[in-house]
Amino acid sequence: MTKKMQIKLMPNGEIKMETIGVKGKKCDDYVELFKKLVDAKIIDFKHTDEYYETEDTIETDSNTQIRTEY
């Protein structure tokens, strides 16, 4: 699945951002990137269900990786 940030600009000037396809604690990296890009203060923060999912990587040898998502 492709990893995305969905950004909404609200009429009152508020900016909302949601990660899509980002599982686990990696979403926090997207939040920090977004915060730096827009130079904004975060006033509310919620984890979606994807935060509690895991993305596992299984290494079979030095040239091959198999990724599985649950």
PQR file of N, CA, C, O and H, with PARSE charges and radii, in Angstrom:
ATOM      1  N   MET A   1       0.839  -1.185   0.000 -0.4000 1.5000
ATOM      2  CA  MET A   1       0.000   0.000   0.000 -0.0000 2.0000
ATOM      3  C   MET A   1       0.881   1.245   0.000  0.5500 1.7000
ATOM      4  O   MET A   1       1.916   1.283   0.666 -0.5500 1.4000
ATOM      5  N   THR A   2       0.474   2.238  -0.733 -0.4000 1.5000
ATOM      6  CA  THR A   2       1.191   3.501  -0.809 -0.0000 2.0000
ATOM      7  C   THR A   2       0.984   4.296   0.477  0.5500 1.7000
ATOM      8  O   THR A   2      -0.113   4.334   1.034 -0.5500 1.4000
ATOM      9  H   THR A   2      -0.366   2.207  -1.274  0.4000 1.0000
ATOM     10  N   LYS A   3       2.041   4.917   0.924 -0.4000 1.5000
ATOM     11  CA  LYS A   3       1.966   5.747   2.125 -0.0000 2.0000
ATOM     12  C   LYS A   3       1.692   7.188   1.711  0.5500 1.7000
ATOM     13  O   LYS A   3       2.360   7.718   0.824 -0.5500 1.4000
ATOM     14  H   LYS A   3       2.932   4.887   0.472  0.4000 1.0000
ATOM     15  N   LYS A   4       0.715   7.821   2.348 -0.4000 1.5000
ATOM     16  CA  LYS A   4       0.301   9.172   1.968 -0.0000 2.0000
ATOM     17  C   LYS A   4       0.013  10.022   3.195  0.5500 1.7000
ATOM     18  O   LYS A   4      -0.248   9.518   4.288 -0.5500 1.4000
ATOM     19  H   LYS A   4       0.172   7.391   3.069  0.4000 1.0000
ATOM     20  N   MET A   5       0.071  11.335   2.973 -0.4000 1.5000
ATOM     21  CA  MET A   5      -0.434  12.302   3.940 -0.0000 2.0000
ATOM     22  C   MET A   5      -1.605  12.999   3.265  0.5500 1.7000
ATOM     23  O   MET A   5      -1.455  13.550   2.174 -0.5500 1.4000
ATOM     24  H   MET A   5       0.283  11.744   2.086  0.4000 1.0000
ATOM     25  N   GLN A   6      -2.761  12.981   3.899 -0.4000 1.5000
ATOM     26  CA  GLN A   6      -3.924  13.697   3.386 -0.0000 2.0000
ATOM     27  C   GLN A   6      -4.029  14.999   4.166  0.5500 1.7000
ATOM     28  O   GLN A   6      -4.127  14.993   5.393 -0.5500 1.4000
ATOM     29  H   GLN A   6      -2.884  12.534   4.785  0.4000 1.0000
ATOM     30  N   ILE A   7      -4.007  16.117   3.442 -0.4000 1.5000
ATOM     31  CA  ILE A   7      -4.002  17.432   4.080 -0.0000 2.0000
ATOM     32  C   ILE A   7      -5.266  18.187   3.686  0.5500 1.7000
ATOM     33  O   ILE A   7      -5.611  18.279   2.508 -0.5500 1.4000
ATOM     34  H   ILE A   7      -3.927  16.122   2.445  0.4000 1.0000
ATOM     35  N   LYS A   8      -5.949  18.722   4.692 -0.4000 1.5000
ATOM     36  CA  LYS A   8      -7.167  19.505   4.456 -0.0000 2.0000
ATOM     37  C   LYS A   8      -6.967  20.897   5.028  0.5500 1.7000
ATOM     38  O   LYS A   8      -6.549  21.046   6.176 -0.5500 1.4000
ATOM     39  H   LYS A   8      -5.669  18.647   5.649  0.4000 1.0000
ATOM     40  N   LEU A   9      -7.265  21.912   4.235 -0.4000 1.5000
ATOM     41  CA  LEU A   9      -7.237  23.305   4.683 -0.0000 2.0000
ATOM     42  C   LEU A   9      -8.667  23.717   4.982  0.5500 1.7000
ATOM     43  O   LEU A   9      -9.515  23.725   4.089 -0.5500 1.4000
ATOM     44  H   LEU A   9      -7.605  21.790   3.303  0.4000 1.0000
ATOM     45  N   MET A  10      -8.934  24.054   6.217 -0.4000 1.5000
ATOM     46  CA  MET A  10     -10.279  24.381   6.654 -0.0000 2.0000
ATOM     47  C   MET A  10     -10.545  25.881   6.481  0.5500 1.7000
ATOM     48  O   MET A  10      -9.609  26.680   6.490 -0.5500 1.4000
ATOM     49  H   MET A  10      -8.245  24.048   6.942  0.4000 1.0000
ATOM     50  N   PRO A  11     -11.827  26.270   6.321 -0.5600 1.5000
ATOM     51  CA  PRO A  11     -12.175  27.688   6.137  0.2800 2.0000
ATOM     52  C   PRO A  11     -11.706  28.597   7.271  0.5500 1.7000
ATOM     53  O   PRO A  11     -11.461  29.783   7.049 -0.5500 1.4000
ATOM     54  N   ASN A  12     -11.580  28.058   8.479 -0.4000 1.5000
ATOM     55  CA  ASN A  12     -11.164  28.876   9.617 -0.0000 2.0000
ATOM     56  C   ASN A  12      -9.642  29.000   9.731  0.5500 1.7000
ATOM     57  O   ASN A  12      -9.140  29.571  10.699 -0.5500 1.4000
ATOM     58  H   ASN A  12     -11.779  27.095   8.659  0.4000 1.0000
ATOM     59  N   GLY A  13      -8.903  28.466   8.741 -0.4000 1.5000
ATOM     60  CA  GLY A  13      -7.447  28.553   8.742 -0.0000 2.0000
ATOM     61  C   GLY A  13      -6.756  27.350   9.358  0.5500 1.7000
ATOM     62  O   GLY A  13      -5.530  27.243   9.306 -0.5500 1.4000
ATOM     63  H   GLY A  13      -9.311  28.002   7.955  0.4000 1.0000
ATOM     64  N   GLU A  14      -7.524  26.453   9.936 -0.4000 1.5000
ATOM     65  CA  GLU A  14      -6.969  25.242  10.529 -0.0000 2.0000
ATOM     66  C   GLU A  14      -6.507  24.289   9.422  0.5500 1.7000
ATOM     67  O   GLU A  14      -7.116  24.219   8.355 -0.5500 1.4000
ATOM     68  H   GLU A  14      -8.520  26.540   9.978  0.4000 1.0000
ATOM     69  N   ILE A  15      -5.436  23.569   9.689 -0.4000 1.5000
ATOM     70  CA  ILE A  15      -4.917  22.580   8.752 -0.0000 2.0000
ATOM     71  C   ILE A  15      -5.026  21.217   9.412  0.5500 1.7000
ATOM     72  O   ILE A  15      -4.557  21.028  10.534 -0.5500 1.4000
ATOM     73  H   ILE A  15      -4.941  23.627  10.556  0.4000 1.0000
ATOM     74  N   LYS A  16      -5.650  20.257   8.715 -0.4000 1.5000
ATOM     75  CA  LYS A  16      -5.771  18.903   9.248 -0.0000 2.0000
ATOM     76  C   LYS A  16      -4.942  17.967   8.376  0.5500 1.7000
ATOM     77  O   LYS A  16      -4.950  18.073   7.149 -0.5500 1.4000
ATOM     78  H   LYS A  16      -6.032  20.411   7.803  0.4000 1.0000
ATOM     79  N   MET A  17      -4.225  17.047   9.028 -0.4000 1.5000
ATOM     80  CA  MET A  17      -3.400  16.089   8.301 -0.0000 2.0000
ATOM     81  C   MET A  17      -3.676  14.698   8.837  0.5500 1.7000
ATOM     82  O   MET A  17      -3.791  14.501  10.047 -0.5500 1.4000
ATOM     83  H   MET A  17      -4.220  16.961  10.024  0.4000 1.0000
ATOM     84  N   GLU A  18      -3.781  13.727   7.929 -0.4000 1.5000
ATOM     85  CA  GLU A  18      -3.971  12.334   8.309 -0.0000 2.0000
ATOM     86  C   GLU A  18      -3.027  11.479   7.473  0.5500 1.7000
ATOM     87  O   GLU A  18      -2.878  11.707   6.273 -0.5500 1.4000
ATOM     88  H   GLU A  18      -3.687  13.887   6.946  0.4000 1.0000
ATOM     89  N   THR A  19      -2.398  10.508   8.099 -0.4000 1.5000
ATOM     90  CA  THR A  19      -1.567   9.577   7.346 -0.0000 2.0000
ATOM     91  C   THR A  19      -2.441   8.423   6.877  0.5500 1.7000
ATOM     92  O   THR A  19      -3.374   8.009   7.565 -0.5500 1.4000
ATOM     93  H   THR A  19      -2.520  10.324   9.074  0.4000 1.0000
ATOM     94  N   ILE A  20      -2.120   7.912   5.693 -0.4000 1.5000
ATOM     95  CA  ILE A  20      -2.851   6.787   5.112 -0.0000 2.0000
ATOM     96  C   ILE A  20      -1.824   5.760   4.663  0.5500 1.7000
ATOM     97  O   ILE A  20      -0.883   6.082   3.938 -0.5500 1.4000
ATOM     98  H   ILE A  20      -1.362   8.248   5.134  0.4000 1.0000
ATOM     99  N   GLY A  21      -2.013   4.522   5.101 -0.4000 1.5000
ATOM    100  CA  GLY A  21      -1.094   3.453   4.722 -0.0000 2.0000
ATOM    101  C   GLY A  21       0.180   3.412   5.539  0.5500 1.7000
ATOM    102  O   GLY A  21       1.113   2.686   5.196 -0.5500 1.4000
ATOM    103  H   GLY A  21      -2.778   4.260   5.690  0.4000 1.0000
ATOM    104  N   VAL A  22       0.234   4.180   6.615 -0.4000 1.5000
ATOM    105  CA  VAL A  22       1.413   4.216   7.483 -0.0000 2.0000
ATOM    106  C   VAL A  22       1.049   3.500   8.773  0.5500 1.7000
ATOM    107  O   VAL A  22       0.168   3.940   9.512 -0.5500 1.4000
ATOM    108  H   VAL A  22      -0.524   4.770   6.895  0.4000 1.0000
ATOM    109  N   LYS A  23       1.722   2.409   9.035 -0.4000 1.5000
ATOM    110  CA  LYS A  23       1.374   1.589  10.193 -0.0000 2.0000
ATOM    111  C   LYS A  23       2.368   1.785  11.333  0.5500 1.7000
ATOM    112  O   LYS A  23       3.551   2.041  11.108 -0.5500 1.4000
ATOM    113  H   LYS A  23       2.438   2.051   8.435  0.4000 1.0000
ATOM    114  N   GLY A  24       1.873   1.662  12.543 -0.4000 1.5000
ATOM    115  CA  GLY A  24       2.735   1.729  13.716 -0.0000 2.0000
ATOM    116  C   GLY A  24       3.286   3.116  13.978  0.5500 1.7000
ATOM    117  O   GLY A  24       2.724   4.125  13.551 -0.5500 1.4000
ATOM    118  H   GLY A  24       0.912   1.454  12.726  0.4000 1.0000
ATOM    119  N   LYS A  25       4.390   3.139  14.685 -0.4000 1.5000
ATOM    120  CA  LYS A  25       4.979   4.399  15.136 -0.0000 2.0000
ATOM    121  C   LYS A  25       5.585   5.216  14.006  0.5500 1.7000
ATOM    122  O   LYS A  25       5.989   6.357  14.233 -0.5500 1.4000
ATOM    123  H   LYS A  25       4.847   2.320  15.032  0.4000 1.0000
ATOM    124  N   LYS A  26       5.662   4.669  12.791 -0.4000 1.5000
ATOM    125  CA  LYS A  26       6.196   5.430  11.666 -0.0000 2.0000
ATOM    126  C   LYS A  26       5.347   6.655  11.362  0.5500 1.7000
ATOM    127  O   LYS A  26       5.845   7.624  10.791 -0.5500 1.4000
ATOM    128  H   LYS A  26       5.334   3.743  12.606  0.4000 1.0000
ATOM    129  N   CYS A  27       4.071   6.625  11.735 -0.4000 1.5000
ATOM    130  CA  CYS A  27       3.211   7.785  11.469 -0.0000 2.0000
ATOM    131  C   CYS A  27       3.702   9.012  12.223  0.5500 1.7000
ATOM    132  O   CYS A  27       3.495  10.138  11.771 -0.5500 1.4000
ATOM    133  H   CYS A  27       3.667   5.837  12.200  0.4000 1.0000
ATOM    134  N   ASP A  28       4.353   8.808  13.368 -0.4000 1.5000
ATOM    135  CA  ASP A  28       4.879   9.941  14.122 -0.0000 2.0000
ATOM    136  C   ASP A  28       5.933  10.699  13.319  0.5500 1.7000
ATOM    137  O   ASP A  28       6.065  11.915  13.461 -0.5500 1.4000
ATOM    138  H   ASP A  28       4.521   7.893  13.735  0.4000 1.0000
ATOM    139  N   ASP A  29       6.692   9.981  12.468 -0.4000 1.5000
ATOM    140  CA  ASP A  29       7.681  10.634  11.600 -0.0000 2.0000
ATOM    141  C   ASP A  29       6.992  11.563  10.605  0.5500 1.7000
ATOM    142  O   ASP A  29       7.497  12.646  10.309 -0.5500 1.4000
ATOM    143  H   ASP A  29       6.585   8.993  12.353  0.4000 1.0000
ATOM    144  N   TYR A  30       5.834  11.135  10.088 -0.4000 1.5000
ATOM    145  CA  TYR A  30       5.080  11.964   9.148 -0.0000 2.0000
ATOM    146  C   TYR A  30       4.536  13.204   9.844  0.5500 1.7000
ATOM    147  O   TYR A  30       4.505  14.284   9.254 -0.5500 1.4000
ATOM    148  H   TYR A  30       5.425  10.255  10.328  0.4000 1.0000
ATOM    149  N   VAL A  31       4.111  13.058  11.083 -0.4000 1.5000
ATOM    150  CA  VAL A  31       3.608  14.205  11.857 -0.0000 2.0000
ATOM    151  C   VAL A  31       4.725  15.222  12.041  0.5500 1.7000
ATOM    152  O   VAL A  31       4.505  16.420  11.864 -0.5500 1.4000
ATOM    153  H   VAL A  31       4.136  12.180  11.562  0.4000 1.0000
ATOM    154  N   GLU A  32       5.908  14.764  12.391 -0.4000 1.5000
ATOM    155  CA  GLU A  32       7.039  15.678  12.584 -0.0000 2.0000
ATOM    156  C   GLU A  32       7.423  16.364  11.271  0.5500 1.7000
ATOM    157  O   GLU A  32       7.724  17.557  11.260 -0.5500 1.4000
ATOM    158  H   GLU A  32       6.087  13.790  12.535  0.4000 1.0000
ATOM    159  N   LEU A  33       7.413  15.622  10.177 -0.4000 1.5000
ATOM    160  CA  LEU A  33       7.707  16.211   8.867 -0.0000 2.0000
ATOM    161  C   LEU A  33       6.680  17.283   8.524  0.5500 1.7000
ATOM    162  O   LEU A  33       7.041  18.378   8.093 -0.5500 1.4000
ATOM    163  H   LEU A  33       7.168  14.653  10.186  0.4000 1.0000
ATOM    164  N   PHE A  34       5.413  16.972   8.713 -0.4000 1.5000
ATOM    165  CA  PHE A  34       4.345  17.923   8.424 -0.0000 2.0000
ATOM    166  C   PHE A  34       4.490  19.180   9.274  0.5500 1.7000
ATOM    167  O   PHE A  34       4.328  20.297   8.781 -0.5500 1.4000
ATOM    168  H   PHE A  34       5.120  16.083   9.063  0.4000 1.0000
ATOM    169  N   LYS A  35       4.792  18.990  10.540 -0.4000 1.5000
ATOM    170  CA  LYS A  35       4.964  20.119  11.461 -0.0000 2.0000
ATOM    171  C   LYS A  35       6.071  21.059  10.973  0.5500 1.7000
ATOM    172  O   LYS A  35       5.930  22.280  11.036 -0.5500 1.4000
ATOM    173  H   LYS A  35       4.924  18.083  10.940  0.4000 1.0000
ATOM    174  N   LYS A  36       7.167  20.479  10.491 -0.4000 1.5000
ATOM    175  CA  LYS A  36       8.276  21.287   9.976 -0.0000 2.0000
ATOM    176  C   LYS A  36       7.915  21.969   8.661  0.5500 1.7000
ATOM    177  O   LYS A  36       8.282  23.124   8.441 -0.5500 1.4000
ATOM    178  H   LYS A  36       7.281  19.487  10.441  0.4000 1.0000
ATOM    179  N   LEU A  37       7.202  21.267   7.787 -0.4000 1.5000
ATOM    180  CA  LEU A  37       6.852  21.828   6.480 -0.0000 2.0000
ATOM    181  C   LEU A  37       5.949  23.049   6.587  0.5500 1.7000
ATOM    182  O   LEU A  37       6.133  24.027   5.863 -0.5500 1.4000
ATOM    183  H   LEU A  37       6.904  20.329   7.965  0.4000 1.0000
ATOM    184  N   VAL A  38       4.981  22.994   7.484 -0.4000 1.5000
ATOM    185  CA  VAL A  38       4.024  24.100   7.583 -0.0000 2.0000
ATOM    186  C   VAL A  38       4.359  25.058   8.715  0.5500 1.7000
ATOM    187  O   VAL A  38       3.680  26.067   8.906 -0.5500 1.4000
ATOM    188  H   VAL A  38       4.831  22.199   8.072  0.4000 1.0000
ATOM    189  N   ASP A  39       5.421  24.736   9.474 -0.4000 1.5000
ATOM    190  CA  ASP A  39       5.843  25.577  10.593 -0.0000 2.0000
ATOM    191  C   ASP A  39       4.646  25.902  11.486  0.5500 1.7000
ATOM    192  O   ASP A  39       4.342  27.062  11.763 -0.5500 1.4000
ATOM    193  H   ASP A  39       5.973  23.917   9.318  0.4000 1.0000
ATOM    194  N   ALA A  40       3.978  24.830  11.927 -0.4000 1.5000
ATOM    195  CA  ALA A  40       2.752  25.011  12.695 -0.0000 2.0000
ATOM    196  C   ALA A  40       2.849  24.351  14.061  0.5500 1.7000
ATOM    197  O   ALA A  40       3.661  23.452  14.283 -0.5500 1.4000
ATOM    198  H   ALA A  40       4.225  23.887  11.702  0.4000 1.0000
ATOM    199  N   LYS A  41       2.009  24.814  14.962 -0.4000 1.5000
ATOM    200  CA  LYS A  41       1.877  24.223  16.286 -0.0000 2.0000
ATOM    201  C   LYS A  41       0.742  23.199  16.229  0.5500 1.7000
ATOM    202  O   LYS A  41      -0.340  23.502  15.726 -0.5500 1.4000
ATOM    203  H   LYS A  41       1.350  25.545  14.782  0.4000 1.0000
ATOM    204  N   ILE A  42       0.981  22.006  16.734 -0.4000 1.5000
ATOM    205  CA  ILE A  42      -0.053  20.974  16.757 -0.0000 2.0000
ATOM    206  C   ILE A  42      -0.920  21.194  17.989  0.5500 1.7000
ATOM    207  O   ILE A  42      -0.421  21.256  19.113 -0.5500 1.4000
ATOM    208  H   ILE A  42       1.860  21.760  17.142  0.4000 1.0000
ATOM    209  N   ILE A  43      -2.244  21.313  17.759 -0.4000 1.5000
ATOM    210  CA  ILE A  43      -3.153  21.556  18.878 -0.0000 2.0000
ATOM    211  C   ILE A  43      -3.974  20.318  19.235  0.5500 1.7000
ATOM    212  O   ILE A  43      -4.552  20.258  20.320 -0.5500 1.4000
ATOM    213  H   ILE A  43      -2.649  21.263  16.846  0.4000 1.0000
ATOM    214  N   ASP A  44      -4.033  19.343  18.353 -0.4000 1.5000
ATOM    215  CA  ASP A  44      -4.778  18.113  18.620 -0.0000 2.0000
ATOM    216  C   ASP A  44      -4.114  16.986  17.849  0.5500 1.7000
ATOM    217  O   ASP A  44      -3.655  17.179  16.723 -0.5500 1.4000
ATOM    218  H   ASP A  44      -3.563  19.391  17.472  0.4000 1.0000
ATOM    219  N   PHE A  45      -4.064  15.806  18.461 -0.4000 1.5000
ATOM    220  CA  PHE A  45      -3.351  14.691  17.861 -0.0000 2.0000
ATOM    221  C   PHE A  45      -4.047  13.403  18.266  0.5500 1.7000
ATOM    222  O   PHE A  45      -4.221  13.146  19.457 -0.5500 1.4000
ATOM    223  H   PHE A  45      -4.436  15.650  19.376  0.4000 1.0000
ATOM    224  N   LYS A  46      -4.450  12.585  17.290 -0.4000 1.5000
ATOM    225  CA  LYS A  46      -5.084  11.298  17.573 -0.0000 2.0000
ATOM    226  C   LYS A  46      -4.455  10.237  16.681  0.5500 1.7000
ATOM    227  O   LYS A  46      -4.156  10.496  15.515 -0.5500 1.4000
ATOM    228  H   LYS A  46      -4.308  12.795  16.323  0.4000 1.0000
ATOM    229  N   HIS A  47      -4.255   9.053  17.225 -0.4000 1.5000
ATOM    230  CA  HIS A  47      -3.794   7.934  16.411 -0.0000 2.0000
ATOM    231  C   HIS A  47      -5.003   7.239  15.792  0.5500 1.7000
ATOM    232  O   HIS A  47      -6.031   7.062  16.445 -0.5500 1.4000
ATOM    233  H   HIS A  47      -4.498   8.843  18.172  0.4000 1.0000
ATOM    234  N   THR A  48      -4.866   6.845  14.515 -0.4000 1.5000
ATOM    235  CA  THR A  48      -5.913   6.072  13.858 -0.0000 2.0000
ATOM    236  C   THR A  48      -5.683   4.594  14.164  0.5500 1.7000
ATOM    237  O   THR A  48      -4.708   4.240  14.827 -0.5500 1.4000
ATOM    238  H   THR A  48      -4.031   6.989  13.985  0.4000 1.0000
ATOM    239  N   ASP A  49      -6.571   3.741  13.687 -0.4000 1.5000
ATOM    240  CA  ASP A  49      -6.429   2.294  13.897 -0.0000 2.0000
ATOM    241  C   ASP A  49      -5.137   1.764  13.293  0.5500 1.7000
ATOM    242  O   ASP A  49      -4.565   0.804  13.810 -0.5500 1.4000
ATOM    243  H   ASP A  49      -7.363   4.029  13.149  0.4000 1.0000
ATOM    244  N   GLU A  50      -4.663   2.379  12.199 -0.4000 1.5000
ATOM    245  CA  GLU A  50      -3.425   1.927  11.556 -0.0000 2.0000
ATOM    246  C   GLU A  50      -2.216   2.034  12.492  0.5500 1.7000
ATOM    247  O   GLU A  50      -1.252   1.282  12.346 -0.5500 1.4000
ATOM    248  H   GLU A  50      -5.128   3.159  11.780  0.4000 1.0000
ATOM    249  N   TYR A  51      -2.261   2.945  13.432 -0.4000 1.5000
ATOM    250  CA  TYR A  51      -1.154   3.097  14.370 -0.0000 2.0000
ATOM    251  C   TYR A  51      -0.925   1.809  15.168  0.5500 1.7000
ATOM    252  O   TYR A  51       0.206   1.480  15.525 -0.5500 1.4000
ATOM    253  H   TYR A  51      -3.044   3.556  13.550  0.4000 1.0000
ATOM    254  N   TYR A  52      -1.994   1.102  15.435 -0.4000 1.5000
ATOM    255  CA  TYR A  52      -1.910  -0.102  16.260 -0.0000 2.0000
ATOM    256  C   TYR A  52      -1.666  -1.367  15.441  0.5500 1.7000
ATOM    257  O   TYR A  52      -1.596  -2.464  15.996 -0.5500 1.4000
ATOM    258  H   TYR A  52      -2.913   1.369  15.145  0.4000 1.0000
ATOM    259  N   GLU A  53      -1.535  -1.217  14.116 -0.4000 1.5000
ATOM    260  CA  GLU A  53      -1.194  -2.339  13.247 -0.0000 2.0000
ATOM    261  C   GLU A  53       0.325  -2.386  13.090  0.5500 1.7000
ATOM    262  O   GLU A  53       1.018  -1.410  13.377 -0.5500 1.4000
ATOM    263  H   GLU A  53      -1.591  -0.327  13.665  0.4000 1.0000
ATOM    264  N   THR A  54       0.829  -3.521  12.634 -0.4000 1.5000
ATOM    265  CA  THR A  54       2.271  -3.653  12.427 -0.0000 2.0000
ATOM    266  C   THR A  54       2.572  -3.932  10.967  0.5500 1.7000
ATOM    267  O   THR A  54       1.759  -4.502  10.239 -0.5500 1.4000
ATOM    268  H   THR A  54       0.265  -4.314  12.401  0.4000 1.0000
ATOM    269  N   GLU A  55       3.749  -3.520  10.564 -0.4000 1.5000
ATOM    270  CA  GLU A  55       4.248  -3.823   9.235 -0.0000 2.0000
ATOM    271  C   GLU A  55       5.561  -4.564   9.449  0.5500 1.7000
ATOM    272  O   GLU A  55       6.537  -3.984   9.927 -0.5500 1.4000
ATOM    273  H   GLU A  55       4.409  -3.057  11.155  0.4000 1.0000
ATOM    274  N   ASP A  56       5.583  -5.834   9.097 -0.4000 1.5000
ATOM    275  CA  ASP A  56       6.755  -6.665   9.335 -0.0000 2.0000
ATOM    276  C   ASP A  56       7.578  -6.821   8.067  0.5500 1.7000
ATOM    277  O   ASP A  56       7.033  -6.872   6.965 -0.5500 1.4000
ATOM    278  H   ASP A  56       4.791  -6.304   8.709  0.4000 1.0000
ATOM    279  N   THR A  57       8.881  -6.895   8.229 -0.4000 1.5000
ATOM    280  CA  THR A  57       9.803  -7.166   7.137 -0.0000 2.0000
ATOM    281  C   THR A  57      10.548  -8.445   7.469  0.5500 1.7000
ATOM    282  O   THR A  57      11.109  -8.590   8.555 -0.5500 1.4000
ATOM    283  H   THR A  57       9.324  -6.853   9.125  0.4000 1.0000
ATOM    284  N   ILE A  58      10.547  -9.373   6.516 -0.4000 1.5000
ATOM    285  CA  ILE A  58      11.265 -10.630   6.699 -0.0000 2.0000
ATOM    286  C   ILE A  58      12.419 -10.643   5.715  0.5500 1.7000
ATOM    287  O   ILE A  58      12.207 -10.548   4.506 -0.5500 1.4000
ATOM    288  H   ILE A  58      10.091  -9.255   5.634  0.4000 1.0000
ATOM    289  N   GLU A  59      13.642 -10.759   6.222 -0.4000 1.5000
ATOM    290  CA  GLU A  59      14.806 -10.803   5.347 -0.0000 2.0000
ATOM    291  C   GLU A  59      15.145 -12.253   5.042  0.5500 1.7000
ATOM    292  O   GLU A  59      15.316 -13.066   5.951 -0.5500 1.4000
ATOM    293  H   GLU A  59      13.815 -10.836   7.204  0.4000 1.0000
ATOM    294  N   THR A  60      15.244 -12.577   3.732 -0.4000 1.5000
ATOM    295  CA  THR A  60      15.554 -13.947   3.339 -0.0000 2.0000
ATOM    296  C   THR A  60      17.019 -14.109   2.983  0.5500 1.7000
ATOM    297  O   THR A  60      17.594 -15.172   3.217 -0.5500 1.4000
ATOM    298  H   THR A  60      15.106 -11.917   2.993  0.4000 1.0000
ATOM    299  N   ASP A  61      17.635 -13.081   2.423 -0.4000 1.5000
ATOM    300  CA  ASP A  61      19.073 -13.017   2.209 -0.0000 2.0000
ATOM    301  C   ASP A  61      19.429 -11.558   1.973  0.5500 1.7000
ATOM    302  O   ASP A  61      18.562 -10.693   2.091 -0.5500 1.4000
ATOM    303  H   ASP A  61      17.169 -12.217   2.233  0.4000 1.0000
ATOM    304  N   SER A  62      20.664 -11.266   1.648 -0.4000 1.5000
ATOM    305  CA  SER A  62      21.080  -9.867   1.547 -0.0000 2.0000
ATOM    306  C   SER A  62      20.496  -9.147   0.329  0.5500 1.7000
ATOM    307  O   SER A  62      20.571  -7.921   0.258 -0.5500 1.4000
ATOM    308  H   SER A  62      21.369 -11.969   1.553  0.4000 1.0000
ATOM    309  N   ASN A  63      19.917  -9.873  -0.627 -0.4000 1.5000
ATOM    310  CA  ASN A  63      19.391  -9.252  -1.843 -0.0000 2.0000
ATOM    311  C   ASN A  63      17.868  -9.258  -1.933  0.5500 1.7000
ATOM    312  O   ASN A  63      17.304  -8.660  -2.849 -0.5500 1.4000
ATOM    313  H   ASN A  63      19.856 -10.869  -0.569  0.4000 1.0000
ATOM    314  N   THR A  64      17.203  -9.915  -1.006 -0.4000 1.5000
ATOM    315  CA  THR A  64      15.752 -10.079  -1.116 -0.0000 2.0000
ATOM    316  C   THR A  64      15.066  -9.689   0.180  0.5500 1.7000
ATOM    317  O   THR A  64      15.516 -10.057   1.265 -0.5500 1.4000
ATOM    318  H   THR A  64      17.661 -10.401  -0.262  0.4000 1.0000
ATOM    319  N   GLN A  65      13.975  -8.942   0.067 -0.4000 1.5000
ATOM    320  CA  GLN A  65      13.149  -8.652   1.227 -0.0000 2.0000
ATOM    321  C   GLN A  65      11.702  -8.957   0.868  0.5500 1.7000
ATOM    322  O   GLN A  65      11.254  -8.672  -0.243 -0.5500 1.4000
ATOM    323  H   GLN A  65      13.609  -8.643  -0.814  0.4000 1.0000
ATOM    324  N   ILE A  66      10.993  -9.524   1.795 -0.4000 1.5000
ATOM    325  CA  ILE A  66       9.565  -9.781   1.630 -0.0000 2.0000
ATOM    326  C   ILE A  66       8.866  -8.972   2.697  0.5500 1.7000
ATOM    327  O   ILE A  66       9.189  -9.080   3.880 -0.5500 1.4000
ATOM    328  H   ILE A  66      11.357  -9.756   2.698  0.4000 1.0000
ATOM    329  N   ARG A  67       7.901  -8.156   2.280 -0.4000 1.5000
ATOM    330  CA  ARG A  67       7.167  -7.332   3.239 -0.0000 2.0000
ATOM    331  C   ARG A  67       5.764  -7.902   3.387  0.5500 1.7000
ATOM    332  O   ARG A  67       5.115  -8.256   2.403 -0.5500 1.4000
ATOM    333  H   ARG A  67       7.639  -8.069   1.319  0.4000 1.0000
ATOM    334  N   THR A  68       5.313  -7.983   4.607 -0.4000 1.5000
ATOM    335  CA  THR A  68       3.952  -8.436   4.867 -0.0000 2.0000
ATOM    336  C   THR A  68       3.254  -7.413   5.737  0.5500 1.7000
ATOM    337  O   THR A  68       3.866  -6.832   6.633 -0.5500 1.4000
ATOM    338  H   THR A  68       5.840  -7.695   5.407  0.4000 1.0000
ATOM    339  N   GLU A  69       1.981  -7.189   5.478 -0.4000 1.5000
ATOM    340  CA  GLU A  69       1.192  -6.268   6.281 -0.0000 2.0000
ATOM    341  C   GLU A  69       0.054  -7.037   6.911  0.5500 1.7000
ATOM    342  O   GLU A  69      -0.544  -7.908   6.278 -0.5500 1.4000
ATOM    343  H   GLU A  69       1.484  -7.660   4.749  0.4000 1.0000
ATOM    344  N   TYR A  70      -0.249  -6.714   8.166 -0.4000 1.5000
ATOM    345  CA  TYR A  70      -1.361  -7.356   8.885 -0.0000 2.0000
ATOM    346  C   TYR A  70      -2.462  -6.377   9.101  0.5500 1.7000
ATOM    347  O   TYR A  70      -3.488  -6.721   9.687 -0.5500 1.4000
ATOM    348  H   TYR A  70       0.236  -6.006   8.680  0.4000 1.0000
TER
END
